[in-house]
Amino acid sequence: MQENNSEHKNFKHGYSSPKNEKFKTYKRWSAMKQRCRNPKNSLYSLYGGRGITMCKEWDDFVQFLADMGEVPFSNAQIDRIDNNKGYFKDNCKWSTPKENSRNRRCSKYIETHVGSINQADLMERIGWNKNQFRWFKKRYGLDWILDGFKND
């Protein structure tokens, strides 16, 4: 008599079940894979379609898990350090949605006395919103803003 192993055939790690509290990690990995490799995915044109790849080692979820660890907090997102490179161990980290949103191709960076800083981070440090920043920049210029930032 042949034993029916069909329900255990694809079982590797147990993370792919939504009932598992660790499902979030698997879900992030699966979404990353879809963005990079599935032309039918709505975000493919922004990832796989522009050459963003996922390393072959991460085809195996267990290897991804070994490299990145579990999702460290509830809203953590997989973030590429260099946005023009793909998903691989040395180019990825877990980030907050705020950090991840500031690491985009369209992000503006400004050279300051402390080095290059994201414009949104600069506004946050100064305590201004986008409209205030634009007004002062138009009225007084970026150098005036940076001089004030330098004295803080």
C-alpha positions as CSV (number, residue, x, y, z in Angstrom):
1,M,0.0,0.0,0.0
2,Q,1.4,3.4,-1.0
3,E,1.5,6.1,1.6
4,N,-0.1,9.5,0.6
5,N,2.6,12.1,1.1
6,S,1.1,14.8,-1.1
7,E,0.3,17.2,1.7
8,H,3.9,17.0,3.0
9,K,5.5,17.0,-0.4
10,N,6.1,20.8,-0.6
11,F,6.6,21.4,3.1
12,K,10.1,22.9,3.8
13,H,9.9,25.5,6.5
14,G,6.4,26.0,7.7
15,Y,6.5,29.8,7.1
16,S,4.1,29.8,4.1
17,S,1.0,29.2,6.2
18,P,-0.9,32.4,7.1
19,K,-1.7,30.6,10.4
20,N,2.0,30.8,11.3
21,E,3.1,33.9,13.2
22,K,6.2,34.0,11.1
23,F,4.2,34.3,7.9
24,K,5.2,37.9,7.5
25,T,8.8,37.0,6.6
26,Y,7.6,34.6,3.9
27,K,5.1,37.1,2.6
28,R,7.9,39.8,2.2
29,W,10.1,37.3,0.4
30,S,7.3,36.1,-1.9
31,A,6.4,39.7,-2.8
32,M,10.0,40.6,-3.6
33,K,10.3,37.5,-5.8
34,Q,7.1,38.5,-7.7
35,R,8.2,42.1,-8.2
36,C,11.5,40.9,-9.8
37,R,10.4,37.9,-11.8
38,N,6.7,38.0,-12.7
39,P,5.9,40.3,-15.7
40,K,2.2,40.1,-14.7
41,N,2.9,41.6,-11.3
42,S,1.7,45.2,-11.2
43,L,5.1,46.4,-9.8
44,Y,7.3,44.4,-12.3
45,S,8.0,47.4,-14.5
46,L,9.6,49.2,-11.5
47,Y,11.7,46.2,-10.5
48,G,12.3,43.2,-12.8
49,G,11.4,45.4,-15.8
50,R,14.2,47.8,-15.1
51,G,16.8,45.1,-14.3
52,I,16.3,44.7,-10.5
53,T,17.0,41.0,-9.8
54,M,16.9,38.7,-6.8
55,C,20.0,36.6,-6.3
56,K,19.8,32.9,-7.1
57,E,20.6,31.9,-3.5
58,W,17.3,33.5,-2.4
59,D,15.3,31.3,-4.7
60,D,15.4,29.1,-1.5
61,F,13.3,30.8,1.2
62,V,15.4,29.1,3.9
63,Q,18.6,30.8,2.5
64,F,16.8,34.2,2.5
65,L,15.8,33.6,6.1
66,A,19.3,32.6,7.1
67,D,20.7,35.8,5.4
68,M,18.1,38.3,6.5
69,G,16.5,36.8,9.6
70,E,12.8,37.1,10.5
71,V,10.9,40.3,10.0
72,P,12.2,42.2,13.1
73,F,9.1,44.4,13.7
74,S,5.6,44.3,12.4
75,N,5.8,46.9,9.6
76,A,9.4,46.1,8.5
77,Q,10.0,46.2,4.8
78,I,12.9,44.7,2.8
79,D,14.9,47.7,1.5
80,R,17.8,47.8,-1.0
81,I,20.6,49.9,0.2
82,D,21.6,50.8,-3.3
83,N,18.4,51.3,-5.2
84,N,20.0,50.6,-8.6
85,K,21.2,47.1,-7.5
86,G,19.2,44.0,-6.9
87,Y,18.1,42.0,-3.9
88,F,21.1,40.2,-2.3
89,K,22.5,39.8,1.2
90,D,25.0,42.8,1.2
91,N,22.5,45.1,-0.5
92,C,19.4,44.5,1.7
93,K,18.2,45.5,5.2
94,W,15.0,45.6,7.1
95,S,13.6,49.2,7.2
96,T,10.7,51.1,8.5
97,P,8.2,52.3,5.8
98,K,9.6,55.9,6.5
99,E,13.2,54.8,5.8
100,N,12.2,52.8,2.8
101,S,10.2,55.7,1.3
102,R,13.2,58.0,1.6
103,N,15.4,55.5,-0.3
104,R,13.9,55.9,-3.8
105,R,15.3,56.9,-7.2
106,C,13.4,60.1,-7.0
107,S,14.7,61.1,-3.5
108,K,16.5,64.4,-3.4
109,Y,19.9,64.6,-1.6
110,I,21.6,67.8,-0.5
111,E,25.3,68.3,0.3
112,T,25.7,69.7,3.8
113,H,28.5,70.2,6.3
114,V,27.7,66.8,7.6
115,G,27.7,65.1,4.2
116,S,24.9,64.2,1.8
117,I,21.5,64.2,3.4
118,N,18.1,63.3,2.2
119,Q,16.0,66.4,1.7
120,A,13.1,64.9,3.8
121,D,15.6,64.2,6.6
122,L,16.9,67.7,6.4
123,M,13.4,69.2,6.7
124,E,12.7,66.9,9.6
125,R,15.9,68.0,11.4
126,I,15.1,71.7,10.8
127,G,11.4,71.1,11.8
128,W,9.9,72.3,8.6
129,N,7.2,70.8,6.4
130,K,7.6,70.6,2.6
131,N,5.7,73.9,2.0
132,Q,7.9,75.8,4.5
133,F,11.1,74.4,3.0
134,R,9.9,75.4,-0.6
135,W,9.0,78.9,0.6
136,F,12.3,79.5,2.3
137,K,14.3,78.0,-0.5
138,K,12.5,80.2,-3.1
139,R,12.8,83.3,-0.9
140,Y,16.3,83.0,0.5
141,G,18.0,80.1,-1.4
142,L,19.3,76.8,-0.3
143,D,22.6,78.2,1.0
144,W,20.6,80.3,3.5
145,I,18.8,77.2,4.7
146,L,22.1,75.3,5.0
147,D,23.8,78.1,6.9
148,G,21.0,78.0,9.4
149,F,21.3,74.2,9.5
150,K,25.0,74.4,10.1
151,N,24.5,76.6,13.2
152,D,22.1,74.2,14.8
